[in-house]
Amino acid sequence: MKRSAWLLVVLILVGAAISPAQMGEMAAAASGKTAGTVPLGFGLTMIDGEPYYLVNLAPELAFGKLGFGLDLNLRISKSGSIRNEYNSFSDYVRIIRYIRWAQKGDPLYVRFGQLDYSRLGHGFIVYNYRNTASYDLRKTGIELDVNFDKFGLETMYSDFAEGGVLGARGYVKPLKFTSLSKIPVINNLEVGVTYTADLNSNADVVYVPSSSVIRNNGTLSIIGFDVGLPILQFEVIKSTIYFDYAKISNYGHGSAAGIDLHLAGMGVLGLSGKYERRFIGEKFIPAYFNALYEKDRYEPGATVTTFKSKASLLESALATDGYYGELVLSVLNTFRIIGGYQAPIGVDNAGIMHFELDAGNVIPMVQIAAGYDKKNVGQVFTLDENSLMYAIIGYKLTPFMVLSTLYQRTFTKDYDASGKFIGYKRQDRVEPKLSFVFNF
């Protein structure tokens, strides 16, 4: 067996680790002090069945509320050539995984770079949106929120290289400006308006069966209205009831009424969740911009027989009632499990699920993280073009040395020599790595 093969076997058998980027972002959550990690990793990556020797530099630094993370990877094939991952200016910008100021929910929050599970408001329009469809399709975007207590603004944009998803939600607490501002509970009534649009030229491409043509309507936009009332606002328990309404341009509309609950007075345990009932009209899909949206938008070069697009699903979407539920469990504010599921009532294989796991520092010397998103849920654990999955588990050999392996499975669009879309190609990323992490 070749030395490189032995290296792969040994690293996989010994263990795997949370990615340096995620380790650093947890460290960067510390406020008020300079903190950071500078991981330098060496290992072997398997992409599409091809092995590459890996050199990875992923520093994560925080200076008070200011934090940033880089992700520079050099992958060298067995022949000695470097994998071609940097072809344009946007590819080089992707080296910046993120630059952020503060955390979401603070008076001012900014994040530039990779967007992981972005939301606006209660998530009825933008829910767990990611601007990274696969490893090779990473994009650079921004989130910017301002909160002035009585009013505020949430914004996001997914892709500076070409047209992307642009979203903004403005909100106000109107009673704070009146004599009712002193009355508990109702003084926190919040009203919000959301506008979201996909500026990509293929955002609203649909197949029209009656004429057997593919029609491009250009930009697709959604406008929404929401109202929320915090009914419990105590240190140990908080709860809000809310109502959302949204209309998709040239298509249908829908609404949802829900309640969330947050329990923080359970000692080492924290528990939160929400449930909402949805009332969906024809040609409407709730949480339209979700974790799988970038993969579902449209396949350029598609023909009538191979055509798929997110907008075309709107054309055939039926009026139905539905529901959405989410549960978050945390231990010692570090170990977190997040599970969410949405589905129409009475429709088989139409659900969308989201799962996250982050073990934090609960298990000494061991760090574990995982994420899974799937639509058209029938067989939950079948990994196909309707799913995104990663799993990371690791062991600290010493305080500054981490043995790691990352497994990630995504599906990327495949084209023939003429550029016509011919289907989906599985992309597996297996990345065992030995990292030296310098903390300060």
Wavefront OBJ file of the C-alpha trace (Angstrom):
o trace
v 0.000 0.000 0.000
v 1.305 3.461 -0.904
v 2.339 5.855 1.836
v -0.486 8.277 0.983
v -3.046 5.476 1.340
v -1.605 4.506 4.741
v -1.845 8.127 5.811
v -5.522 8.229 4.874
v -6.313 4.979 6.712
v -4.450 5.987 9.868
v -6.089 9.412 10.078
v -9.599 8.044 9.553
v -9.118 5.288 12.132
v -7.604 7.512 14.792
v -10.327 10.166 14.565
v -11.701 13.281 12.993
v -12.120 16.854 14.090
v -14.292 19.898 13.899
v -13.111 22.196 11.145
v -10.696 24.945 12.115
v -13.163 27.499 10.782
v -15.853 26.339 13.198
v -13.387 26.054 16.083
v -12.230 29.603 15.492
v -15.722 31.032 15.209
v -16.612 29.585 18.600
v -13.478 31.184 20.036
v -14.316 34.446 18.312
v -17.618 34.565 20.173
v -15.685 35.714 23.234
v -16.274 39.426 23.743
v -14.167 42.203 25.132
v -10.758 40.574 24.666
v -8.408 39.666 21.872
v -8.773 35.993 21.052
v -8.245 33.694 18.149
v -6.896 30.527 16.618
v -4.392 30.068 13.802
v -4.782 26.477 12.558
v -2.277 25.117 10.057
v -3.413 21.775 8.687
v -1.880 19.013 6.602
v -3.800 16.047 5.287
v -5.412 14.300 2.381
v -8.628 15.290 0.610
v -10.825 13.037 -1.504
v -12.909 15.003 -4.042
v -14.906 13.130 -6.682
v -12.852 10.038 -5.912
v -9.534 11.792 -6.594
v -6.961 12.150 -3.779
v -5.242 15.491 -3.128
v -2.596 16.323 -0.552
v -3.901 19.248 1.493
v -2.290 22.303 3.031
v -4.850 24.426 4.906
v -4.441 27.751 6.690
v -7.593 28.957 8.461
v -6.872 31.665 11.054
v -9.816 32.961 13.117
v -9.237 36.109 15.156
v -11.400 38.321 17.360
v -10.532 41.753 18.683
v -13.427 42.614 20.957
v -16.487 42.535 18.722
v -14.451 42.440 15.517
v -13.727 38.989 14.154
v -12.608 37.438 10.906
v -11.785 34.052 9.486
v -9.862 32.918 6.416
v -9.949 29.579 4.629
v -6.962 29.092 2.301
v -6.608 25.630 0.802
v -3.954 24.249 -1.506
v -4.772 20.801 -2.874
v -1.959 19.014 -4.690
v -2.645 16.001 -6.900
v -0.511 12.865 -7.016
v 1.171 14.252 -10.120
v 2.216 17.386 -8.233
v -0.213 19.843 -9.880
v -2.319 22.207 -7.762
v -6.093 21.803 -8.070
v -7.468 24.757 -10.025
v -9.741 26.505 -7.495
v -8.782 30.150 -8.094
v -9.770 31.359 -11.558
v -11.244 34.810 -10.946
v -11.264 37.690 -8.497
v -14.333 36.255 -6.756
v -12.468 32.980 -6.193
v -9.745 34.854 -4.332
v -12.329 36.770 -2.298
v -13.687 33.398 -1.160
v -10.501 32.958 0.852
v -12.166 35.350 3.301
v -14.605 32.995 5.014
v -16.082 35.865 6.979
v -15.450 39.240 8.570
v -17.940 40.140 11.263
v -18.762 42.782 13.818
v -20.645 41.622 16.936
v -23.295 38.889 16.902
v -26.783 38.766 15.398
v -29.197 40.446 17.816
v -26.706 43.113 18.921
v -27.417 46.805 18.184
v -25.112 46.576 15.146
v -24.216 43.305 13.443
v -22.255 42.884 10.196
v -20.979 39.714 8.546
v -19.207 39.627 5.178
v -18.361 36.393 3.385
v -19.981 32.990 3.628
v -23.584 33.046 4.867
v -24.599 30.067 6.975
v -28.312 29.627 7.588
v -29.448 33.230 7.197
v -32.936 34.236 8.324
v -35.120 37.323 8.137
v -37.784 37.832 10.781
v -39.639 34.644 11.670
v -38.297 32.826 8.600
v -41.471 32.747 6.511
v -39.623 34.065 3.427
v -35.899 33.535 4.150
v -35.213 30.520 6.366
v -31.763 28.963 6.909
v -30.588 30.257 3.541
v -27.005 29.386 2.527
v -25.096 31.027 -0.289
v -22.874 27.934 -0.636
v -24.462 25.182 -2.719
v -21.316 23.010 -2.732
v -17.633 23.329 -1.938
v -16.756 24.619 -5.411
v -19.748 26.971 -5.533
v -18.952 29.115 -2.507
v -20.035 32.740 -2.765
v -19.362 35.993 -0.952
v -22.272 37.860 0.590
v -23.162 40.117 3.506
v -25.535 40.395 6.460
v -26.140 43.796 8.074
v -28.521 44.381 11.005
v -29.162 47.493 13.083
v -31.350 47.520 16.189
v -32.377 50.782 17.852
v -34.785 49.117 20.306
v -37.822 51.020 19.017
v -37.084 50.115 15.390
v -34.478 48.298 13.335
v -33.420 46.717 10.075
v -32.248 43.256 8.991
v -30.562 42.869 5.596
v -28.692 40.257 3.576
v -27.205 39.884 0.102
v -25.848 36.579 -1.130
v -23.432 37.119 -4.001
v -21.253 40.093 -4.982
v -19.872 38.315 -8.059
v -23.205 38.158 -9.888
v -26.888 38.732 -9.182
v -27.890 37.105 -5.908
v -30.586 37.050 -3.246
v -31.233 40.467 -1.701
v -33.378 40.733 1.419
v -34.370 43.486 3.835
v -36.769 43.551 6.782
v -37.587 46.776 8.533
v -39.447 46.653 11.819
v -40.840 49.078 14.363
v -42.396 48.899 17.830
v -45.088 51.564 17.324
v -46.375 51.706 20.885
v -42.910 52.728 22.101
v -43.648 56.148 20.548
v -46.925 56.631 22.439
v -48.198 56.964 25.986
v -48.616 53.168 26.010
v -44.849 52.696 26.103
v -44.965 52.068 29.870
v -47.514 49.261 29.675
v -45.862 45.837 29.980
v -46.231 43.247 27.235
v -48.136 45.264 24.632
v -45.476 47.997 24.507
v -43.197 45.488 22.719
v -45.646 44.880 19.864
v -43.505 44.676 16.723
v -44.545 45.225 13.104
v -42.268 44.317 10.204
v -42.171 44.571 6.422
v -39.905 42.361 4.300
v -38.792 42.651 0.693
v -36.685 39.905 -0.846
v -35.658 39.412 -4.465
v -33.388 37.106 -6.413
v -31.560 39.380 -8.850
v -30.067 36.465 -10.776
v -31.153 36.482 -14.422
v -32.391 32.889 -14.050
v -34.414 33.489 -10.889
v -37.834 33.124 -12.532
v -37.348 30.638 -15.364
v -40.342 28.330 -15.820
v -41.534 25.666 -18.212
v -44.989 26.332 -19.698
v -46.550 22.925 -20.556
v -49.369 24.411 -22.636
v -46.930 25.898 -25.126
v -43.956 23.582 -24.478
v -41.580 26.523 -24.067
v -39.237 27.680 -21.352
v -40.065 31.218 -20.258
v -37.687 33.558 -18.431
v -39.427 36.211 -16.329
v -36.180 37.607 -14.871
v -36.094 38.727 -11.244
v -38.349 37.025 -8.717
v -39.407 39.027 -5.671
v -41.413 38.444 -2.498
v -42.947 41.041 -0.198
v -44.153 40.234 3.299
v -45.752 41.665 6.406
v -45.442 40.383 9.968
v -46.543 41.269 13.472
v -45.257 39.830 16.721
v -46.156 40.259 20.385
v -43.846 39.048 23.174
v -46.280 37.651 25.754
v -43.591 36.504 28.206
v -40.375 38.462 28.745
v -38.618 37.120 31.826
v -35.030 36.048 32.361
v -35.932 32.357 32.556
v -38.766 32.194 30.035
v -39.654 34.152 26.917
v -42.427 33.624 24.406
v -43.786 35.468 21.368
v -46.894 34.991 19.279
v -46.687 36.162 15.676
v -48.398 36.314 12.289
v -46.751 36.444 8.847
v -48.117 37.127 5.366
v -46.181 36.994 2.079
v -46.883 37.444 -1.642
v -44.630 36.202 -4.462
v -44.625 38.466 -7.501
v -46.572 36.939 -10.429
v -47.537 34.003 -8.233
v -49.500 33.317 -5.042
v -49.581 34.224 -1.376
v -49.640 32.536 2.020
v -49.744 33.228 5.734
v -48.743 31.651 9.037
v -49.581 32.072 12.719
v -47.182 30.777 15.319
v -45.714 30.836 18.804
v -42.165 30.407 20.070
v -40.897 29.553 23.533
v -37.459 29.916 25.135
v -36.599 28.342 28.503
v -33.331 29.422 30.121
v -33.910 28.584 33.787
v -33.309 24.838 33.661
v -29.800 24.732 35.093
v -27.401 23.161 32.617
v -30.174 22.677 30.048
v -31.664 25.220 27.681
v -34.717 24.509 25.565
v -36.502 26.486 22.913
v -38.900 25.742 20.124
v -41.635 27.075 17.941
v -44.669 25.885 16.083
v -46.587 27.612 13.340
v -49.697 26.768 11.355
v -49.515 27.701 7.710
v -52.279 28.636 5.308
v -50.879 28.374 1.803
v -52.585 29.563 -1.366
v -51.965 28.342 -4.895
v -48.578 29.053 -6.467
v -46.884 29.796 -3.139
v -44.049 28.064 -1.257
v -43.226 29.153 2.328
v -39.572 29.789 3.220
v -38.880 30.013 -0.501
v -35.240 31.035 0.033
v -33.926 28.103 2.085
v -30.738 26.079 2.515
v -31.190 24.300 -0.824
v -32.238 27.321 -2.878
v -28.895 27.964 -4.612
v -28.900 24.403 -5.928
v -32.570 24.459 -6.942
v -32.761 27.809 -8.752
v -32.222 26.719 -12.366
v -29.944 24.639 -14.588
v -28.717 26.753 -17.554
v -28.943 24.877 -20.837
v -31.858 22.730 -19.712
v -34.269 21.431 -22.340
v -37.980 20.797 -21.981
v -37.309 17.150 -21.116
v -34.562 17.846 -18.529
v -35.970 21.077 -17.115
v -35.984 21.788 -13.376
v -36.244 25.082 -11.538
v -37.468 26.392 -8.197
v -39.821 28.864 -9.886
v -41.474 26.115 -11.935
v -42.553 24.473 -8.680
v -44.623 27.582 -7.987
v -46.627 27.027 -11.158
v -47.877 23.668 -9.904
v -48.065 24.439 -6.157
v -51.540 23.716 -4.784
v -53.431 25.501 -2.032
v -52.960 23.603 1.219
v -52.610 23.947 4.961
v -49.260 23.123 6.485
v -47.113 23.383 9.588
v -43.588 24.081 10.715
v -41.927 23.014 13.959
v -38.472 23.649 15.394
v -36.755 22.448 18.563
v -33.408 23.593 19.988
v -31.716 21.823 22.909
v -28.550 23.174 24.517
v -26.367 21.889 27.357
v -24.102 24.286 29.261
v -24.660 26.790 26.444
v -22.261 24.801 24.252
v -23.788 21.479 23.219
v -26.590 22.287 20.757
v -29.049 20.217 18.764
v -31.351 21.997 16.325
v -34.101 20.237 14.415
v -36.729 21.749 12.144
v -39.385 20.291 9.864
v -41.975 21.852 7.578
v -44.553 20.138 5.395
v -47.985 20.564 3.829
v -50.788 18.559 5.412
v -51.918 15.505 3.490
v -49.163 15.618 0.853
v -46.624 12.786 0.808
v -42.888 13.317 0.288
v -43.147 17.125 0.363
v -41.493 17.947 3.691
v -38.300 19.914 4.270
v -36.060 19.153 7.237
v -33.077 20.863 8.840
v -30.715 19.409 11.471
v -27.645 20.778 13.225
v -25.410 19.345 15.941
v -22.559 21.115 17.713
v -21.094 19.323 20.757
v -18.951 22.304 21.780
v -16.658 21.453 24.708
v -19.046 19.126 26.533
v -16.942 16.037 25.745
v -13.353 16.677 26.936
v -10.808 16.682 24.115
v -13.490 15.671 21.583
v -15.349 18.033 19.281
v -18.242 17.028 17.065
v -20.394 18.919 14.577
v -22.858 17.925 11.854
v -25.493 19.421 9.607
v -28.169 17.989 7.334
v -30.767 19.585 5.068
v -33.219 17.682 2.892
v -36.295 18.514 0.826
v -38.984 16.234 -0.635
v -38.605 14.116 2.475
v -39.681 10.533 1.898
v -36.710 8.476 2.957
v -35.118 10.794 5.494
v -31.599 9.370 5.449
v -31.238 8.877 1.691
v -28.522 11.234 0.456
v -29.443 12.473 -3.012
v -29.646 15.702 -5.018
v -32.317 16.884 -2.577
v -29.904 16.945 0.351
v -26.828 18.669 1.794
v -24.807 16.980 4.538
v -21.567 17.364 6.461
v -20.151 15.564 9.498
v -17.096 16.568 11.501
v -15.710 14.894 14.613
v -12.360 15.440 16.237
v -9.844 14.728 18.944
v -7.299 17.084 20.499
v -4.012 15.224 20.749
v -2.604 18.175 22.670
v -3.993 21.639 23.466
v -2.436 22.906 20.228
v -2.663 19.841 17.953
v -5.923 18.477 16.514
v -6.409 15.343 14.445
v -9.296 15.859 12.061
v -11.466 14.445 9.329
v -14.340 16.156 7.540
v -16.913 14.366 5.417
v -19.194 16.450 3.213
v -21.581 15.298 0.505
v -23.185 17.694 -1.938
v -24.534 17.402 -5.459
v -23.429 19.720 -8.226
v -24.951 20.281 -11.662
v -23.375 18.311 -14.509
v -23.161 19.484 -18.128
v -22.131 17.851 -21.370
v -19.504 19.208 -23.782
v -22.026 21.595 -25.351
v -22.912 23.090 -21.968
v -26.326 21.428 -21.689
v -27.451 20.342 -18.238
v -27.585 16.535 -18.053
v -28.226 15.868 -14.366
v -26.584 15.957 -10.955
v -23.139 14.707 -10.039
v -22.311 13.646 -6.495
v -19.428 15.517 -4.911
v -17.861 13.870 -1.857
v -15.277 15.709 0.164
v -13.274 13.548 2.598
v -10.616 15.519 4.399
v -8.461 13.956 7.131
v -6.142 16.535 8.580
v -3.581 17.169 11.307
v -3.860 20.778 12.478
v -1.611 22.856 14.700
v -3.821 25.412 16.451
v -2.187 28.418 18.063
v -4.503 30.245 20.491
v -3.943 33.677 21.955
l 1 2 3 4 5 6 7 8 9 10 11 12 13 14 15 16 17 18 19 20 21 22 23 24 25 26 27 28 29 30 31 32 33 34 35 36 37 38 39 40 41 42 43 44 45 46 47 48 49 50 51 52 53 54 55 56 57 58 59 60 61 62 63 64 65 66 67 68 69 70 71 72 73 74 75 76 77 78 79 80 81 82 83 84 85 86 87 88 89 90 91 92 93 94 95 96 97 98 99 100 101 102 103 104 105 106 107 108 109 110 111 112 113 114 115 116 117 118 119 120 121 122 123 124 125 126 127 128 129 130 131 132 133 134 135 136 137 138 139 140 141 142 143 144 145 146 147 148 149 150 151 152 153 154 155 156 157 158 159 160 161 162 163 164 165 166 167 168 169 170 171 172 173 174 175 176 177 178 179 180 181 182 183 184 185 186 187 188 189 190 191 192 193 194 195 196 197 198 199 200 201 202 203 204 205 206 207 208 209 210 211 212 213 214 215 216 217 218 219 220 221 222 223 224 225 226 227 228 229 230 231 232 233 234 235 236 237 238 239 240 241 242 243 244 245 246 247 248 249 250 251 252 253 254 255 256 257 258 259 260 261 262 263 264 265 266 267 268 269 270 271 272 273 274 275 276 277 278 279 280 281 282 283 284 285 286 287 288 289 290 291 292 293 294 295 296 297 298 299 300 301 302 303 304 305 306 307 308 309 310 311 312 313 314 315 316 317 318 319 320 321 322 323 324 325 326 327 328 329 330 331 332 333 334 335 336 337 338 339 340 341 342 343 344 345 346 347 348 349 350 351 352 353 354 355 356 357 358 359 360 361 362 363 364 365 366 367 368 369 370 371 372 373 374 375 376 377 378 379 380 381 382 383 384 385 386 387 388 389 390 391 392 393 394 395 396 397 398 399 400 401 402 403 404 405 406 407 408 409 410 411 412 413 414 415 416 417 418 419 420 421 422 423 424 425 426 427 428 429 430 431 432 433 434 435 436 437 438 439 440
